[in-house]
Amino acid sequence: MAMDYIKETKDISAEEAIILWQASRLSLSKSYEKAPEILKVHGSVIGTLGNFSASIGKAKSKKTFNVSAIVAAALKNGTVLRYVAELPEDKRKILYVDTEQSPYHCLKVMKRILRMAGLPDDRDNENLEFLALRKYTPEQRIRIVEQAIYNTPDIALVIIDGIRDMVYDINSPGESTRIISKLMQWTDDRQIHIHTILHQNKGDENARGHIGTELNNKAETVLLVEKDKSNGDISNVSAMHIRAMDFEPFSFRINDNALPELLEGYKPETKKPGRPEEEKFDPYRHITEQQHRIALEAVFGLKEEYGYKELENALIKSYMSVGVKLNHQKAVPLITMLRNKRMIVQENGRKYTFMPDFHY
C-alpha cells in the first residue's frame, strides 16, 4: 500500500528547479510580510497563517475538548478558555476534519463547539464545516482534505483530528515526510493555519511514530494536554514546543453542561514532596549531539553495519567512553531515537548503518 505514496513524490525538471530557485531567493531590498497571528494564549502566539501546530496527549486526556475550545474561539473571534482568536475579516471559515469517530460522535463535537462559541447548536453555521472521514483510506482522506482546502473561499483554520490516519504507517519516514510537506504546502499556498491532533505513546512523552518526530521538528507550536496527576477530572495544557514566547500552563475541567471550563488560579502540581522521582531517561535531552556523534563515529568506525544485538552491545561500550552510562533498558529507547532522527538506518530490514550527515 505504501507504494502509492512514492508515485506522489514527483521529480521536477531542471528548468522547473531553476525557476523555483530564482523565486526562493531572499533579497534585502524587498519587504516580507510577518505571518498574521491568529491564535494566542495569554499574549503568546501559538498559531499564525502560513504555519501549522499540533496538540498531543495520551488517551482520555481531553485533547478533543481542548481543540474544541480553539475552534470555538476562532468561530466567535474572541476568547474561549485561554485561547484568543483574531481572524482577519475576509478569512473566517473553519474546516474540522475527523478521521476516526463516527458521524454521530462528530455531530456531538460540532454541537459542543457551537455552544462554547455561544452560537445556536440546532442549525449549521456558515463558518464551520465538519468532515467525518472515518470510512476512507489515507490516500482518499488526503485528496478530500486537499480539495476542501483549495476550494473553500475565506478559509482560515483547519483542524485535522487524527493526522495518523492520513498515513498507512506512522513509522514510515517517506509517508511522514510527505504528509508534513502537504501541511507546509497547504498552509503556505492558502495562507491558512492547520492544527493537528496526535496521540502520545503510552510509555513516554513523545508524539507517536516517525510522523510525531516530524511534527515536533516542523510545527510552530506543540501543545501538550495531560490529565492532572492529583485529579483525573482536570486537564492541564502547556507548550511542549513553541516558537514564540512560552505561556503559563492552564487547566480546565468538564462542567455539568459537558463543556470545558477554565480553572482560574489552579496550579498543576509540579513536584511531590519527599524523594524526587528519578527523571525518565530521555536520549534526546540527556545526551548532547556531540556525545552522540563521537560515540556513533567510534562504533561505526570499527564496522560498517551491525545486527540489533551487537549494535546494542557496541553502543553501551562506546557511549560509556563519552560519559553516558547505558544498560540494556536504556539502549532500547536510544536506538529508537537514533532511528527516528535518521542518525542510524536499518536498510532492507536487516543491518543498521550510520548516517554521518544527520541533522540533530
Number of C-alpha atoms within 10 A of each C-alpha: 7 13 9 10 15 11 9 9 10 7 9 9 8 9 9 10 12 12 10 11 10 9 9 9 7 10 8 6 6 7 8 9 6 8 12 16 18 21 26 20 21 14 14 18 21 29 29 25 21 21 23 28 24 28 25 26 24 21 14 12 22 22 24 16 21 21 22 25 25 27 28 28 26 27 26 20 19 15 20 23 20 21 23 25 23 18 23 13 8 10 15 20 20 26 22 24 23 24 23 18 15 13 15 9 12 19 15 11 18 20 18 22 24 24 16 23 23 13 17 12 16 9 9 14 14 9 16 21 16 18 17 20 20 17 12 15 14 19 16 13 21 18 12 15 20 14 11 16 22 12 11 14 13 17 22 27 30 25 24 22 24 17 25 24 22 22 22 16 18 18 17 16 17 18 22 24 15 18 20 18 14 14 24 18 14 21 22 15 12 18 19 24 27 26 24 23 23 23 21 20 16 12 7 13 15 16 25 19 21 23 27 23 18 19 24 20 13 16 22 19 26 26 21 23 29 21 23 18 13 9 11 12 14 22 27 23 25 18 18 16 18 20 14 14 11 18 17 12 18 20 24 24 21 15 11 8 9 10 17 23 19 18 15 11 8 13 12 18 11 7 9 8 7 6 7 8 9 6 6 10 15 14 19 15 8 10 16 12 13 11 16 22 17 14 23 21 16 17 21 19 11 9 10 11 20 18 12 15 10 11 18 20 14 19 24 20 17 22 22 14 14 15 11 18 13 19 14 13 9 16 19 14 16 21 19 14 18 20 17 20 19 19 20 20 19 16 10 7 7 12 14 19 18 21 17 13 8 12 9 14
